[in-house]
Amino acid sequence: MANSAPIPGERFQQLVEIMARLRAPGGCPWDREQSFDSIKPYTLEETYEVLDAIDNRDWRALSEELGDFILQAVFYAQMAREQGLFAIEDSLDAICGKLIRRHPHVFADGGARTPDEVKARWDEIKAEEKRVRGAPPAGLLDGIPRAMPALVEAQQISSKAAGAGFDWENISQVTAKVHEELAELDCARTGKRQDDIESEVGDLLFTIVNLARFLKVDPEQALRSTNAKFRRRFAHVERGLAQKGSSFAQSTLDEMEALWQEAKSL
């Protein structure tokens, strides 16, 4: 018996048609008034909801959030079609062609045995594509969007610079830099100039991102994990105080610390 289940392409086409209907005359007033700029915050929100579902290993939620995430691409493409800029088919052609070109070790006779070799070949092919297009030479960091979250931007900047050879030789040098930045922050605090303090805090955070890179830790994910851990422990303290008929305002720091340590042992 033939498999009657719809193929993904049919479902994707249905989504494209639904979005077109929502944007058409007589469609949804909210969807019709949106622009490229107005839905950018929703794109960012949906991205973080995907990450949250992954962090929680909530696969049912991830399935749903990926649908919302895909909708963002379809939404942008529909607005572009209406303005005669491009269509979703162009975006799909672009990514399919890019994946085939940049994986010659899979789709052609190129050789790449390790992830590092794959990444190096990817960067070479990407640079060649820009040369063929006649794109003007760009700085190494120019391709990193300024609009992304600062922690992610710092991670990509430091990785690009390191790939070019602008890097510390070992992790001991990075930890020494962390201590150096802490000392400079202490000096800035003594001077009490807020702009200097802010600058030194930024330098310290950037160095911590580099420390994470040397340790092969994703700083964004590490911080997200710590945020979640703090939420759980703080909620335990809050519940513990409530069970005693108390609140943060009515409790001492020692009482809160005792509940915090209790939360850490759970």
C-alpha positions as CSV (number, residue, x, y, z in Angstrom):
1,M,0.0,0.0,0.0
2,A,1.3,3.4,-0.9
3,N,2.2,5.8,1.9
4,S,-0.6,8.4,1.9
5,A,1.1,10.7,4.4
6,P,1.6,14.2,3.1
7,I,5.2,15.0,2.2
8,P,6.8,18.0,4.0
9,G,6.7,20.1,0.8
10,E,2.9,19.9,0.7
11,R,2.6,21.1,4.3
12,F,5.1,23.9,3.6
13,Q,3.1,25.0,0.5
14,Q,0.0,25.0,2.7
15,L,1.7,27.4,5.1
16,V,2.8,29.7,2.2
17,E,-0.8,29.8,1.0
18,I,-2.2,30.5,4.4
19,M,0.2,33.4,4.9
20,A,-0.7,34.8,1.5
21,R,-4.4,34.6,2.4
22,L,-3.8,36.4,5.7
23,R,-2.0,39.2,3.9
24,A,-4.5,39.5,1.0
25,P,-7.4,42.0,0.9
26,G,-10.1,40.7,3.2
27,G,-7.5,38.8,5.2
28,C,-6.3,39.5,8.8
29,P,-6.0,43.2,9.7
30,W,-3.1,42.6,12.0
31,D,-1.1,40.5,9.5
32,R,-1.8,43.0,6.7
33,E,-0.4,46.0,8.6
34,Q,2.9,44.3,9.5
35,S,6.2,45.3,7.9
36,F,9.7,43.9,7.8
37,D,10.6,46.0,10.8
38,S,7.5,45.4,12.9
39,I,7.9,41.6,13.0
40,K,11.6,41.6,13.9
41,P,10.9,41.5,17.6
42,Y,8.7,38.4,17.0
43,T,11.5,36.7,15.1
44,L,13.9,37.2,18.0
45,E,11.2,36.0,20.5
46,E,10.6,32.9,18.5
47,T,14.3,32.1,18.3
48,Y,14.6,32.2,22.0
49,E,11.5,30.1,22.5
50,V,13.1,27.4,20.3
51,L,16.3,27.6,22.4
52,D,14.2,27.3,25.6
53,A,12.4,24.2,24.4
54,I,15.8,22.6,23.5
55,D,17.2,23.5,27.0
56,N,14.1,21.9,28.6
57,R,14.3,18.9,26.3
58,D,10.6,19.5,25.7
59,W,10.3,17.9,22.3
60,R,6.6,18.5,21.9
61,A,7.2,22.2,22.6
62,L,10.1,22.2,20.2
63,S,8.0,20.8,17.5
64,E,5.5,23.6,17.9
65,E,8.1,26.3,18.3
66,L,9.9,25.3,15.1
67,G,6.6,25.8,13.3
68,D,6.4,29.4,14.7
69,F,10.1,29.8,13.7
70,I,9.4,28.7,10.1
71,L,6.4,31.0,10.0
72,Q,8.8,34.0,10.4
73,A,10.7,33.1,7.2
74,V,7.4,32.6,5.3
75,F,6.1,36.0,6.7
76,Y,9.2,37.9,5.5
77,A,9.1,36.1,2.1
78,Q,5.4,36.9,1.6
79,M,6.0,40.6,2.2
80,A,9.0,40.5,-0.2
81,R,6.8,38.8,-2.9
82,E,4.2,41.5,-2.5
83,Q,6.8,44.2,-3.1
84,G,8.4,42.3,-6.1
85,L,11.6,41.8,-4.2
86,F,11.9,38.0,-4.2
87,A,9.8,34.9,-3.3
88,I,10.2,32.0,-0.8
89,E,11.2,29.8,-3.8
90,D,14.3,32.1,-4.2
91,S,15.2,31.6,-0.6
92,L,14.8,27.8,-0.8
93,D,16.9,27.7,-4.1
94,A,19.6,29.8,-2.4
95,I,20.0,27.6,0.7
96,C,19.8,24.4,-1.3
97,G,22.4,25.6,-3.7
98,K,24.6,26.9,-0.9
99,L,24.5,23.6,1.0
100,I,25.5,21.6,-2.1
101,R,28.3,24.0,-3.1
102,R,29.7,24.2,0.4
103,H,29.7,20.4,1.0
104,P,31.8,19.1,-1.9
105,H,32.9,16.2,0.4
106,V,29.3,15.0,0.3
107,F,27.9,16.1,-3.1
108,A,31.1,16.1,-5.2
109,D,34.6,14.7,-5.0
110,G,36.0,17.1,-2.4
111,G,37.7,15.6,0.7
112,A,37.1,16.6,4.3
113,R,37.6,14.1,7.1
114,T,37.1,16.2,10.3
115,P,34.7,18.9,11.4
116,D,37.6,21.4,11.4
117,E,38.5,20.5,7.8
118,V,34.8,21.0,6.8
119,K,34.7,24.4,8.5
120,A,37.9,25.5,6.7
121,R,36.6,24.4,3.3
122,W,33.3,26.1,4.0
123,D,35.0,29.4,4.7
124,E,37.2,29.0,1.5
125,I,34.1,28.4,-0.7
126,K,32.3,31.3,0.9
127,A,35.2,33.6,0.2
128,E,35.3,32.4,-3.4
129,E,31.6,33.0,-3.9
130,K,32.0,36.6,-2.8
131,R,35.0,37.0,-5.2
132,V,32.9,35.7,-8.1
133,R,30.0,38.0,-7.2
134,G,32.5,40.9,-7.3
135,A,31.7,41.8,-3.8
136,P,34.2,44.4,-2.4
137,P,36.7,43.1,0.1
138,A,35.2,43.2,3.5
139,G,36.9,43.2,6.9
140,L,37.0,39.9,8.7
141,L,34.4,41.0,11.2
142,D,32.1,42.8,8.8
143,G,29.9,39.8,8.3
144,I,28.9,39.6,12.0
145,P,25.6,41.4,12.5
146,R,25.7,44.2,15.1
147,A,22.0,43.6,15.9
148,M,22.5,40.2,17.5
149,P,22.7,39.8,21.3
150,A,26.0,41.2,22.6
151,L,27.1,37.9,24.2
152,V,26.6,36.0,20.9
153,E,28.3,38.9,19.0
154,A,31.3,38.7,21.3
155,Q,31.5,35.0,20.8
156,Q,31.5,35.3,17.0
157,I,34.0,38.2,17.1
158,S,36.5,36.4,19.3
159,S,36.2,33.2,17.2
160,K,36.8,35.1,13.9
161,A,39.8,36.9,15.3
162,A,41.2,33.6,16.8
163,G,40.7,31.9,13.4
164,A,42.9,34.6,11.9
165,G,45.6,33.9,14.4
166,F,44.9,36.9,16.7
167,D,44.6,34.9,19.9
168,W,46.3,33.9,23.2
169,E,48.6,31.0,23.1
170,N,47.1,29.1,26.0
171,I,44.3,29.3,28.6
172,S,46.7,30.5,31.3
173,Q,47.2,33.7,29.4
174,V,43.4,34.1,29.2
175,T,42.9,33.6,32.9
176,A,45.7,36.1,33.5
177,K,43.8,38.6,31.3
178,V,40.6,38.0,33.4
179,H,42.6,39.0,36.5
180,E,44.0,42.0,34.7
181,E,40.6,43.1,33.7
182,L,39.3,42.7,37.3
183,A,42.2,44.9,38.6
184,E,41.3,47.5,36.0
185,L,37.7,47.4,37.1
186,D,38.8,48.0,40.7
187,C,40.7,51.0,39.5
188,A,37.7,52.3,37.6
189,R,35.6,51.9,40.7
190,T,38.0,54.0,42.7
191,G,37.8,56.8,40.2
192,K,34.0,56.6,40.3
193,R,33.5,57.5,36.7
194,Q,30.5,55.6,35.5
195,D,31.6,55.5,31.8
196,D,35.0,54.0,32.8
197,I,33.3,51.4,35.0
198,E,31.0,50.4,32.2
199,S,33.9,50.1,29.8
200,E,35.9,47.9,32.2
201,V,32.8,45.7,32.9
202,G,32.5,45.3,29.1
203,D,36.2,44.3,28.8
204,L,35.8,41.8,31.6
205,L,32.7,40.2,29.9
206,F,34.5,40.0,26.6
207,T,37.5,38.3,28.2
208,I,35.1,35.8,29.9
209,V,33.7,35.0,26.5
210,N,37.2,34.2,25.3
211,L,37.8,32.0,28.4
212,A,34.6,30.1,27.5
213,R,35.9,29.6,24.0
214,F,39.2,28.2,25.2
215,L,37.2,25.8,27.5
216,K,35.0,24.9,24.5
217,V,31.9,26.2,26.3
218,D,29.1,28.1,24.6
219,P,28.8,31.2,26.8
220,E,25.2,31.9,25.8
221,Q,24.1,28.4,26.7
222,A,26.2,28.4,29.9
223,L,24.5,31.7,31.0
224,R,21.1,30.4,30.0
225,S,21.7,27.3,32.1
226,T,22.8,29.4,35.1
227,N,19.8,31.7,34.7
228,A,17.5,28.7,34.8
229,K,19.4,27.4,37.9
230,F,19.0,30.7,39.7
231,R,15.3,30.8,38.9
232,R,14.8,27.4,40.4
233,R,16.8,28.2,43.6
234,F,15.2,31.6,44.0
235,A,11.7,30.1,43.7
236,H,12.7,27.6,46.4
237,V,13.7,30.4,48.7
238,E,10.5,32.3,47.9
239,R,8.3,29.2,48.6
240,G,10.3,28.5,51.8
241,L,9.7,32.0,53.2
242,A,6.0,31.8,52.3
243,Q,5.6,28.5,54.1
244,K,6.9,30.2,57.2
245,G,4.5,33.0,56.8
246,S,7.3,35.4,55.8
247,S,8.5,37.3,52.8
248,F,11.8,38.7,51.5
249,A,11.1,42.1,53.1
250,Q,10.4,40.4,56.5
251,S,13.4,38.0,56.4
252,T,17.1,38.3,57.2
253,L,19.8,37.6,54.7
254,D,20.9,34.6,56.9
255,E,17.3,33.1,56.7
256,M,17.4,33.5,52.9
257,E,20.9,32.1,52.6
258,A,19.8,29.0,54.6
259,L,17.0,28.3,52.1
260,W,19.4,29.0,49.2
261,Q,21.8,26.4,50.5
262,E,18.9,24.0,50.9
263,A,17.9,24.6,47.3
264,K,21.5,23.9,46.2
265,S,21.4,20.4,47.8
266,L,18.2,19.4,46.0
